[in-house]
Amino acid sequence: MSTFFAPDRYETPDFTIRCYQPGDGQMSQDSVNTSYEHLRTFMPWAKPDFSLEELEANARRFCGEYLSNQEFALGIFLPDGTRKLGGTGFHLRGQPVENLNAEVGMWIRASEAGKGLGTRVLNHMLHWGFTAWPWVRLEWRCDTLNLASAAVARKAGMRLEGTLRQDERRSDGTRRDTYVFAILRDEYLQDTSP
Ligand SMILES: CC(C)(COP(=O)(O)OP(=O)(O)OC[C@H]1O[C@@H](n2cnc3c(N)ncnc32)[C@H](O)[C@@H]1OP(=O)(O)O)[C@@H](O)C(=O)NCCC(=O)NCCS
């Protein structure tokens, strides 16, 4: 796998999912700073006032990590590339890429949430992940209180494998229980075969 070259772009008529590039900081700043209230409960990294410099630095770091197979953070953009709709990714969470396991993460900007976009993005991430990437297992983890997130995973056909009790801390300091959903390559390809 030392010669693995990750796919870098997935296009649909409604949105493009792609790895970050230098210059993405501005669109990231607009999407996260207008979404703080929407993100803060379940995204520990959220804050109200990201600077352009830190988001441009993040975009460049994500780009470098992507090219070196350390992490696969992805942005969700309008097809014409003028607006960022959210973020997703195939996250290795410390595992080597050779394990072929990744966790799909996601956030949708506040103005686009609750319109079915998260469900469509996850459906496409699973399709992309099992047809163009070599993943054997894709996971989705969420706070048991995050009803929208759990609904997205269920609607995409991921199976609830269990609940980790009080395994993480929320940003307000309380402890959370975490649902672990997953889907395997074989079951995905079997279920979606013609
Ligand atoms: C979770 C998130 C990614 C879902 O994306 P979305 O585009 O808003 O979700 P959708 O519009 O596709 O809705 C999916 C389902 O969740 C349900 N849902 C949406 N918001 C909900 C809410 N606040 N409470 C309960 N259910 C909700 C919808 O009704 C829909 O189910 P249905 O089609 O059966 O009615 C998005 O809301 C988000 O970015 N939230 C903040 C960040 C976050 O929590 N990320 C996930 C971390 S695990």
The ligand as a Gaussian input file, in Angstrom:
#p B3LYP/6-31G(d) Opt

LIG

0 1
 C      -25.866000      15.405000      11.230000
 C      -25.867000      16.093000       9.875000
 C      -24.559000      15.749000       9.138000
 C      -27.046000      15.505000       9.073000
 O      -27.092000      16.121000       7.811000
 P      -28.471000      16.791000       7.300000
 O      -28.278000      17.199000       5.903000
 O      -28.859000      17.831000       8.269000
 O      -29.468000      15.531000       7.418000
 P      -30.698000      15.160000       6.467000
 O      -31.420000      16.395000       6.066000
 O      -30.181000      14.261000       5.402000
 O      -31.627000      14.383000       7.476000
 C      -31.389000      13.055000       7.850000
 C      -32.466000      12.605000       8.776000
 O      -32.274000      13.205000      10.062000
 C      -33.488000      13.755000      10.478000
 N      -33.171000      14.952000      11.235000
 C      -32.591000      16.060000      10.764000
 N      -32.432000      16.941000      11.775000
 C      -32.932000      16.353000      12.880000
 C      -33.041000      16.723000      14.248000
 N      -32.580000      17.899000      14.679000
 N      -33.615000      15.857000      15.105000
 C      -34.052000      14.657000      14.671000
 N      -33.938000      14.225000      13.411000
 C      -33.404000      15.073000      12.537000
 C      -34.238000      14.092000       9.242000
 O      -35.618000      14.157000       9.523000
 C      -33.850000      12.987000       8.312000
 O      -34.658000      11.860000       8.494000
 P      -35.983000      11.622000       7.581000
 O      -35.556000      11.789000       6.160000
 O      -36.368000      10.236000       7.942000
 O      -36.948000      12.669000       7.980000
 C      -26.035000      17.621000       9.968000
 O      -27.271000      17.941000      10.558000
 C      -24.934000      18.306000      10.750000
 O      -23.997000      18.805000      10.159000
 N      -25.064000      18.393000      12.098000
 C      -24.064000      19.082000      12.925000
 C      -22.729000      18.350000      12.908000
 C      -22.905000      16.894000      13.278000
 O      -23.586000      16.552000      14.231000
 N      -22.235000      16.011000      12.493000
 C      -22.302000      14.582000      12.700000
 C      -21.318000      14.171000      13.717000
 S      -21.414000      12.388000      13.982000

